[in-house]
Amino acid sequence: MKKYSDKQIKKLWKEFNDIPICPTCETIEEDFHIWETGTGKMKIWHWFDDNYSKGLAEGLMKLRR
């Protein structure tokens, strides 16, 4: 699998914010990047967490532990 820079991942994260997510089943409602319609939001979040150097919570979501 391709290795992404933090800059590329930040851009993807911003794009992901525009993807509609089903409120009841929490799956994406259209294809996005490497994921097909119906992929669970949590699966995508885990990818971001695993691939962004600061992780999802502290880096992309700007949450503090």
C-alpha positions as CSV (number, residue, x, y, z in Angstrom):
1,M,0.0,0.0,0.0
2,K,1.2,3.5,-0.8
3,K,2.7,5.5,2.0
4,Y,1.2,9.0,2.5
5,S,2.7,12.1,3.9
6,D,1.1,14.0,6.7
7,K,0.3,16.8,4.3
8,Q,-1.6,14.3,2.0
9,I,-3.4,12.8,4.9
10,K,-4.5,16.2,6.2
11,K,-5.9,17.0,2.7
12,L,-7.8,13.7,2.6
13,W,-9.2,14.3,6.1
14,K,-10.6,17.7,5.0
15,E,-12.1,16.0,1.9
16,F,-13.6,13.2,4.1
17,N,-15.5,15.9,6.0
18,D,-17.6,16.4,2.9
19,I,-18.5,12.7,2.4
20,P,-22.1,11.9,3.5
21,I,-22.4,9.3,6.2
22,C,-25.6,7.4,7.0
23,P,-26.6,8.5,10.5
24,T,-28.1,5.1,11.5
25,C,-25.5,2.7,10.2
26,E,-22.4,5.1,10.1
27,T,-21.3,4.0,6.7
28,I,-20.2,6.3,3.8
29,E,-22.8,7.0,1.2
30,E,-20.5,7.4,-1.7
31,D,-17.1,6.2,-2.7
32,F,-14.2,8.0,-1.2
33,H,-10.5,7.5,-2.0
34,I,-9.8,3.8,-1.4
35,W,-13.1,3.0,0.3
36,E,-16.3,2.0,-1.4
37,T,-19.8,3.1,-0.5
38,G,-21.0,1.3,2.6
39,T,-17.6,1.3,4.3
40,G,-17.9,2.0,8.0
41,K,-16.8,5.3,9.3
42,M,-14.8,3.7,12.1
43,K,-12.8,1.7,9.6
44,I,-11.8,4.9,7.8
45,W,-11.0,6.6,11.1
46,H,-8.7,3.8,12.0
47,W,-6.9,4.2,8.7
48,F,-6.3,7.9,9.4
49,D,-5.2,7.1,13.0
50,D,-2.7,4.5,11.8
51,N,-1.3,6.6,8.9
52,Y,-1.1,10.1,10.4
53,S,2.1,10.7,12.5
54,K,0.2,12.3,15.4
55,G,-2.8,9.9,15.2
56,L,-6.4,10.8,14.7
57,A,-7.3,12.3,18.0
58,E,-4.3,14.5,18.7
59,G,-3.4,15.4,15.2
60,L,-6.4,15.5,12.9
61,M,-9.3,16.0,15.3
62,K,-7.3,18.3,17.5
63,L,-8.3,16.6,20.7
64,R,-6.2,16.4,23.8
65,R,-5.8,13.3,26.0
